Amino acid sequence: MAVTGIGGVFFRAKDPAALSLWYQTHLGIGLEEHGLWNQGAGPTVFMPFPDDTDYFAGDKQWMINLRVDALDALVQALRASGIEVTTNPEWDTPETGRFARINDPEENAVELWEPPQ
């Protein structure tokens, strides 16, 4: 018997309804009833980081990484919506894929990941 996948991501929010709407509008997450999201098959990285990591903000306990299939198009749409997107060519490698970062309205880091083809 083994775990077959992530069943949910739960976190506190100052305004859960507004934050849910933001994720629905800009990333297409939780469009179904009760926030359900049927994801596409693919890899999921589950990795604790050292307490002193600088990979994401030191005052946050978590950062979500979302797998995407068309990073350039998503980055363009997010920027067109006024969302600041950070990219860095040094983050991208043929072995790991391509990355971009945004923050949701409550300043939670969201990493967008296009796995290698």
C-alpha positions as CSV (number, residue, x, y, z in Angstrom):
1,M,0.0,0.0,0.0
2,A,1.4,3.4,-1.0
3,V,0.4,7.0,-1.4
4,T,-0.8,7.6,-5.0
5,G,-0.6,11.4,-5.1
6,I,-1.3,14.7,-3.4
7,G,-4.9,14.9,-2.3
8,G,-5.0,18.6,-1.5
9,V,-3.0,21.7,-0.6
10,F,-4.5,23.5,2.4
11,F,-3.3,26.9,3.7
12,R,-4.5,29.8,5.7
13,A,-5.7,33.0,4.0
14,K,-6.9,36.4,5.2
15,D,-9.7,36.3,2.6
16,P,-10.2,32.7,1.4
17,A,-13.0,33.5,-1.1
18,A,-10.9,36.3,-2.8
19,L,-7.8,34.2,-2.9
20,S,-9.7,31.2,-4.3
21,L,-11.1,33.5,-7.0
22,W,-7.6,34.8,-7.9
23,Y,-6.3,31.2,-8.3
24,Q,-9.3,30.3,-10.4
25,T,-9.0,33.4,-12.6
26,H,-5.3,33.5,-13.2
27,L,-4.2,29.8,-12.9
28,G,-7.4,27.8,-13.6
29,I,-7.2,26.0,-10.2
30,G,-10.3,25.0,-8.3
31,L,-12.8,25.7,-11.1
32,E,-14.9,22.7,-10.1
33,E,-17.3,22.4,-7.2
34,H,-15.7,22.8,-3.7
35,G,-12.3,23.7,-5.1
36,L,-11.7,20.4,-6.8
37,W,-9.1,20.3,-9.5
38,N,-8.5,17.3,-11.6
39,Q,-4.8,17.7,-12.6
40,G,-3.1,16.2,-15.6
41,A,-0.8,13.3,-15.0
42,G,2.9,14.1,-14.6
43,P,5.7,14.4,-12.1
44,T,5.2,16.0,-8.6
45,V,8.3,16.9,-6.6
46,F,7.8,16.5,-2.8
47,M,10.9,17.9,-1.1
48,P,11.5,19.4,2.3
49,F,14.1,22.2,2.2
50,P,16.6,23.1,5.0
51,D,15.2,25.6,7.5
52,D,17.7,28.3,6.3
53,T,17.0,27.9,2.6
54,D,17.0,31.1,0.5
55,Y,15.0,29.3,-2.3
56,F,11.9,31.1,-1.1
57,A,11.0,33.7,1.5
58,G,12.4,33.0,5.0
59,D,9.1,34.0,6.7
60,K,7.1,31.4,4.8
61,Q,6.9,27.7,5.6
62,W,5.9,26.6,2.1
63,M,6.0,27.5,-1.6
64,I,3.8,25.8,-4.1
65,N,5.2,24.7,-7.4
66,L,2.7,24.3,-10.2
67,R,3.4,22.3,-13.3
68,V,2.5,24.1,-16.6
69,D,2.6,23.1,-20.2
70,A,3.0,26.5,-21.9
71,L,5.1,28.7,-19.6
72,D,5.6,31.5,-22.1
73,A,1.9,31.9,-22.8
74,L,1.0,31.8,-19.1
75,V,3.7,34.4,-18.3
76,Q,2.3,36.6,-21.0
77,A,-1.3,36.3,-19.7
78,L,-0.2,36.9,-16.1
79,R,1.7,40.1,-17.1
80,A,-1.2,41.3,-19.2
81,S,-3.4,40.9,-16.0
82,G,-0.9,43.1,-14.1
83,I,0.7,40.3,-12.2
84,E,4.5,40.7,-11.7
85,V,6.3,37.6,-13.0
86,T,10.0,36.9,-12.3
87,T,12.1,34.8,-14.6
88,N,15.8,34.1,-14.6
89,P,17.6,32.1,-17.3
90,E,19.9,30.7,-14.6
91,W,16.9,28.8,-13.2
92,D,16.3,26.9,-16.4
93,T,18.2,23.8,-17.5
94,P,17.5,21.1,-20.0
95,E,17.5,18.6,-17.1
96,T,15.0,20.4,-14.8
97,G,13.0,22.5,-17.2
98,R,11.9,26.2,-17.1
99,F,10.7,28.3,-14.2
100,A,8.9,31.5,-13.4
101,R,7.7,32.9,-10.1
102,I,4.8,35.0,-9.0
103,N,3.2,35.9,-5.6
104,D,-0.5,35.6,-5.0
105,P,-2.4,38.5,-3.5
106,E,-1.5,37.4,0.1
107,E,2.3,37.3,-0.8
108,N,2.5,33.5,-1.0
109,A,5.2,32.5,-3.5
110,V,4.0,30.4,-6.5
111,E,6.6,28.8,-8.7
112,L,5.5,27.9,-12.2
113,W,7.4,24.9,-13.7
114,E,7.4,23.7,-17.3
115,P,9.1,20.3,-17.1
116,P,11.6,19.3,-19.8
117,Q,10.1,17.9,-22.9
